[in-house]
Amino acid sequence: MIDLKRNFKTLEQRAYEAIKDLILSGELKPNVRLTEEKMAKTLGVSRTTVKKAFIRLKEEYLLEDAPSQGVQIKLSSMEECLEAYEVREVLEGLAGRIAARCTDEKIVSKMIEEFEKLRSDGEEMDMNEFERLNYNFHKMLADSYENKSITKFIMTLLMNTKSFHHDRQIRSFYAEGSVNEHLDILYAIKNRDETQAEHLARRHVKNVREAFVRIFEVSDKKWVSR
């Protein structure tokens, strides 16, 4: 059981963050049904607390309703993922341009600081922290549209491609060059260079797509639920 008591945050906030960390770290697997009862037992909190956390995580597109009761992380097909990457390349490129125009500099500077710290860890990179920062980064780009429908669409596409991240070999391979790419985009946004931010954001998504295809071909991995 995870101990959530040693924290000054509200119990609901702590439960939400704990479940989110389990999702982003890959400890909770795609297509596995999660119930309020089991998660409440794992976290040592009430079902009501877990229910509220599930609602927030569904709003962030990290969870979806399961076919029966409960919720689950979606596992997309290879074809769906590759199509999602193509659309993300266009939408997140434009999001990078918009972000360079209007995103709060304090938010960008904070994110730069976090990615720089992650990069300084070198071979000891915390992969769970990388997943958290990666998600927050792309959520920031999606939010730059200031249009809930577009934001929801982009985050749905992001979750369609997230299934790749649950293989440790792929996560490590992807993270190695990705941190620098995130930083390049963030600095372009901070410098209000709209053209460069769009170009780098598009190139980043394209590079990630190509990297995943390449490592799957080399390792002959099968697209199965883990």
Secondary structure as GFF3:
##gff-version 3
##sequence-region A 1 226
A	DSSP	alpha_helix	11	25	.	.	.	ID=ss1
A	DSSP	alpha_helix	36	43	.	.	.	ID=ss2
A	DSSP	alpha_helix	47	59	.	.	.	ID=ss3
A	DSSP	beta_strand	64	65	.	.	.	ID=ss4
A	DSSP	beta_strand	71	72	.	.	.	ID=ss5
A	DSSP	alpha_helix	78	102	.	.	.	ID=ss6
A	DSSP	alpha_helix	105	120	.	.	.	ID=ss7
A	DSSP	three_ten_helix	122	124	.	.	.	ID=ss8
A	DSSP	alpha_helix	127	143	.	.	.	ID=ss9
A	DSSP	alpha_helix	148	161	.	.	.	ID=ss10
A	DSSP	three_ten_helix	162	166	.	.	.	ID=ss11
A	DSSP	alpha_helix	168	190	.	.	.	ID=ss12
A	DSSP	alpha_helix	194	219	.	.	.	ID=ss13
###
